Amino acid sequence: MTIKKLFNIIILSVLFITSVGAVVVSRSITKTSKLIYIDPGHGGSDGGAVGIDGIMEKDIVLAVGKNLKRFLEQAGYEVMMTRNGDYDLAPDISENRKREDIYKRVDLINSSDCLLYVSIHANKFSSPRIYGAQVFYKSSSIKSMELAESIQETIKSLLQNTKRFAKSINDKFLIDNANKTGCLVEIGFLSNPEEVRMLRDDYYQEKLAYAIYLGIAYYLDKN
């Protein structure tokens, strides 16, 4: 990312603080309508990670996903979500809900004409000292790497609370099997007291979604 773009991100962070919901429109967005898929992880009987205060991953990631959807739509994108409520994607009669849920998510993304997808999750670790949002991508996809790095940089610049870098990952079914450009954003650690406090906060959820949106916008400006 260039110095000029990093400077722009700093300016945008001030813009966001003074005017929540302000949207920056990239050049590529104004040219044509494009579909982006947002995948809030878990849902229904699968709550995902449970925070130290009892908050469930499925609720936090859905809130961030809905904010991201709003920013993208305000910028002119068509947006679809794998879920927009508290449910999973497995059929009513299912012998393995978790497996059929993730299969359905992959199928929805692959059968669409989406430009890219972003899967949103929250992390948990045995030590409460570990913190920081991090973006993961398929190692064999250059475009996915570029998208992940762009989102990681805007998260770092706007939130100022993580030093992590975008990283390739294996053995994640959705990343391994989705054939579209995309990445998985772990928005923070529910095992860290300070981070879980922030992730509960409506304003922080909105700011986090805006950082992800900016990363998408900058990636698309380059591609």
Protein Blocks (a to p, Z undefined) as FASTA:
>chain_A
ZZklmmmmmmmmmmmmmmghiacddfklmmpccddddddeeeijlnbjadfkopafklmm
mmmmmmmmmmmmmnopacddfbfcdcdfbdfbdcblmlmmmmmmmmmmmmpccfbdcddd
ddddfblkbgcddddddfklmklmmmmmmmmmmmmmmnopafbdcdddehilklmmmccd
cddddfbdfkbmklmmmmmpmklmmmmmmmmmmmmmmmmmmZZ
